[in-house]
Structures are given as C-alpha cells and as structure tokens.
Amino acid sequence: MTRTRGKKPAVEPGLIPAPGGLLDWRDASHFDRWQDRPCALCDHPTPMRSHAGEPVHKSCAESWIAAHPVEARLGRFASDVQAGRRRGDDHA
C-alpha cells in the first residue's frame, strides 16, 4: 500500500455549501487577527480569509458561490479565474 504525503487539499468535500447556503467559517484559520486586507471581491478591508488564505468577506464569498456553483465545487474561487494576473493589471 502506497501512502502519499503532501499538502492537504484546498477544498474538502462538504466544505462548499450548496448555492444559497452558508459557509462555516468558525475555525480560526478563516480570521487574521493581525491584518485587514482588501477583499478579493469588493476591495473593502477584511480580516476574513478563504479556504486558500485569500482575503474575502464571508458574505462576498457566499454570494460568489451562489453565482458560480460549478467553479466553487471544483475548489476554485473568484481570484482563481484570472490566475497569473495581478490586481490592476487590466491594460489592453
């Protein structure tokens, strides 16, 4: 039997709620008590962090999941859609 060691998957089955459902972010890993950062979706400061550690309000994340259920179930998030792009890098 082969065991694989590595990083824990970013999303575990059952952690992403059905569209319209609520996230359970009671775990301390979803809160940065030291620094507020701009939300990945609305740009307002937040101490909240997604499953991948990116700054996002819980309500913003839930709204995004409701609007993008397939991507959310695949473990993607709003900022994953434009991988490799930086904020403000929208020049033609």
Backbone as numpy.savetxt, mean C-alpha at the origin, in Angstrom:
# Nx Ny Nz CAx CAy CAz Cx Cy Cz
12.66 -32.76 1.12 11.82 -31.57 1.12 12.71 -30.33 1.12
12.45 -29.44 0.20 13.26 -28.23 0.08 12.55 -27.07 0.76
13.29 -26.39 1.59 12.74 -25.20 2.24 13.34 -23.98 1.58
12.52 -23.00 1.40 13.02 -21.75 0.84 12.97 -20.68 1.90
14.06 -19.97 1.99 14.12 -18.86 2.93 14.14 -17.58 2.12
13.51 -16.61 2.62 13.49 -15.34 1.90 12.55 -14.38 2.56
12.28 -13.34 1.84 11.39 -12.32 2.36 9.96 -12.82 2.43
9.27 -12.33 3.42 7.85 -12.61 3.55 7.12 -11.92 2.39
6.14 -12.57 1.77 5.44 -11.91 0.66 4.79 -10.61 1.13
4.76 -9.63 0.25 4.21 -8.31 0.59 2.73 -8.41 0.95
2.02 -9.31 0.32 0.60 -9.45 0.59 0.29 -10.91 0.87
-0.37 -11.16 1.97 -0.80 -12.50 2.29 -2.27 -12.62 1.96
-2.71 -13.79 1.48 -4.13 -13.96 1.18 -4.99 -13.57 2.38
-6.05 -12.86 2.12 -6.95 -12.45 3.19 -6.66 -11.07 3.75
-5.49 -10.51 3.47 -5.17 -9.18 4.00 -5.84 -8.07 3.21
-6.10 -8.31 1.93 -6.74 -7.30 1.10 -8.24 -7.53 1.16
-8.98 -6.53 1.63 -10.43 -6.72 1.74 -11.11 -6.70 0.38
-12.30 -7.21 0.34 -13.12 -7.12 -0.87 -13.41 -5.64 -1.12
-13.67 -5.26 -2.38 -14.00 -3.86 -2.65 -15.10 -3.36 -1.72
-14.87 -2.22 -1.11 -15.82 -1.67 -0.16 -15.55 -2.11 1.27
-14.65 -3.08 1.45 -14.30 -3.56 2.78 -13.28 -2.64 3.43
-12.97 -2.92 4.68 -12.03 -2.10 5.44 -10.74 -2.86 5.70
-9.62 -2.16 5.63 -8.33 -2.74 5.96 -8.18 -2.84 7.47
-7.46 -3.85 7.93 -7.16 -4.01 9.35 -5.71 -3.56 9.54
-5.53 -2.31 9.94 -4.20 -1.76 10.12 -3.91 -1.50 11.59
-4.37 -2.39 12.47 -4.11 -2.22 13.90 -2.67 -2.56 14.27
-1.99 -3.31 13.41 -0.60 -3.70 13.64 0.30 -2.46 13.60
1.28 -2.41 14.46 2.17 -1.25 14.56 2.99 -1.00 13.28
3.13 -2.01 12.44 3.92 -1.82 11.21 3.25 -0.85 10.24
1.98 -0.53 10.47 1.27 0.40 9.60 1.33 1.85 10.11
2.18 2.10 11.10 2.25 3.44 11.69 3.70 3.83 11.92
4.09 4.99 11.42 5.44 5.52 11.64 5.31 6.66 12.65
5.69 6.39 13.87 5.51 7.40 14.91 6.55 8.51 14.84
7.54 8.37 13.97 8.61 9.35 13.89 8.45 10.37 12.78
7.78 10.00 11.68 7.77 10.91 10.54 6.49 10.79 9.71
5.85 11.93 9.48 4.75 11.99 8.52 5.36 12.19 7.14
4.81 11.52 6.16 5.27 11.67 4.77 4.05 11.90 3.89
4.24 12.45 2.69 3.10 12.68 1.80 2.46 11.36 1.35
1.16 11.30 1.43 0.39 10.13 1.01 0.66 9.87 -0.48
0.82 8.62 -0.85 1.07 8.25 -2.25 -0.11 8.58 -3.15
-1.28 8.81 -2.56 -2.47 9.06 -3.35 -2.97 10.50 -3.30
-2.89 11.15 -2.14 -3.45 12.50 -2.04 -2.41 13.58 -1.71
-1.19 13.19 -1.42 -0.08 14.10 -1.10 -0.19 14.83 0.24
-1.21 14.54 1.04 -1.29 15.13 2.38 -0.45 14.28 3.34
0.18 14.90 4.35 1.03 14.16 5.27 0.27 13.07 6.03
0.94 11.94 6.26 0.34 10.86 7.03 1.42 10.03 7.72
1.12 9.55 8.94 2.04 8.63 9.60 1.72 7.17 9.22
0.65 6.95 8.48 0.23 5.59 8.11 1.10 5.04 6.98
1.30 3.71 6.98 2.10 3.05 5.97 1.35 1.83 5.44
1.51 1.57 4.14 0.87 0.43 3.51 1.61 -0.86 3.89
1.15 -1.98 3.35 1.80 -3.26 3.59 3.25 -3.26 3.12
3.55 -2.41 2.14 4.91 -2.32 1.60 5.70 -1.18 2.23
5.13 -0.50 3.20 5.83 0.57 3.90 5.73 1.93 3.26
4.91 2.08 2.22 4.79 3.39 1.60 3.73 4.22 2.32
3.92 5.54 2.39 2.98 6.39 3.10 1.64 6.48 2.37
0.57 6.21 3.09 -0.78 6.30 2.51 -1.80 6.31 3.65
-2.80 7.15 3.52 -3.90 7.13 4.49 -4.69 5.84 4.32
-5.18 5.31 5.40 -5.97 4.08 5.34 -7.19 4.29 4.45
-7.85 5.43 4.58 -9.04 5.70 3.77 -8.69 5.83 2.29
-7.53 6.42 1.98 -7.09 6.53 0.58 -6.82 5.13 0.02
-6.16 4.28 0.80 -5.86 2.93 0.36 -7.15 2.13 0.12
-8.12 2.27 1.02 -9.39 1.56 0.86 -10.14 2.03 -0.38
-10.10 3.32 -0.65 -10.74 3.85 -1.86 -10.05 3.32 -3.11
-8.72 3.26 -3.07 -7.98 2.75 -4.23 -8.29 1.27 -4.46
-8.36 0.50 -3.38 -8.69 -0.93 -3.50 -10.07 -1.11 -4.10
-11.03 -0.29 -3.67 -12.39 -0.38 -4.22 -12.41 -0.08 -5.71
-11.56 0.86 -6.15 -11.53 1.24 -7.56 -10.66 0.31 -8.41
-9.74 -0.43 -7.78 -8.80 -1.31 -8.50 -8.71 -2.68 -7.83
-9.82 -3.42 -7.72 -9.82 -4.67 -6.97 -8.88 -5.74 -7.53
-8.75 -5.84 -8.84 -7.89 -6.87 -9.43 -6.43 -6.61 -9.08
-5.98 -5.36 -9.28 -4.60 -5.01 -8.95 -4.32 -5.23 -7.47
-5.27 -4.87 -6.63 -5.10 -5.02 -5.18 -4.95 -6.49 -4.80
-5.75 -7.36 -5.36 -5.67 -8.79 -5.06 -4.37 -9.41 -5.56
-3.75 -8.79 -6.56 -2.46 -9.28 -7.07 -1.29 -8.73 -6.25
-1.61 -7.93 -5.24 -0.56 -7.38 -4.37 0.01 -6.07 -4.86
-0.62 -5.47 -5.84 -0.15 -4.18 -6.36 -0.79 -3.05 -5.58
-0.22 -1.87 -5.73 -0.78 -0.69 -5.09 -0.64 0.47 -6.06
-1.26 1.57 -5.78 -1.29 2.72 -6.69 0.10 3.12 -7.16
1.05 3.18 -6.27 2.38 3.62 -6.66 3.13 2.55 -7.44
2.67 1.29 -7.41 3.31 0.22 -8.17 3.02 0.34 -9.66
1.91 0.98 -10.02 1.48 1.05 -11.40 2.52 1.73 -12.27
3.17 2.74 -11.74 4.18 3.48 -12.50 5.56 3.19 -11.94
5.89 1.92 -11.82 7.19 1.53 -11.26 8.32 2.19 -12.03
9.28 2.69 -11.30 10.43 3.32 -11.93 10.27 4.81 -12.14
9.06 5.32 -12.01 8.84 6.76 -12.16 8.93 7.42 -10.81
9.41 8.63 -10.82 9.50 9.40 -9.58 8.38 10.43 -9.54
8.00 10.79 -8.35 6.97 11.82 -8.17 7.42 13.09 -8.88
6.54 13.66 -9.68 6.86 14.88 -10.38 7.56 14.64 -11.72
7.81 13.38 -12.05 8.49 13.06 -13.31 7.44 12.80 -14.38
6.70 13.84 -14.75 5.62 13.66 -15.71 5.82 14.51 -16.96
7.08 14.80 -17.27 7.34 15.61 -18.45 7.16 14.78 -19.72
6.91 15.46 -20.84 6.68 14.77 -22.10 7.97 14.39 -22.77
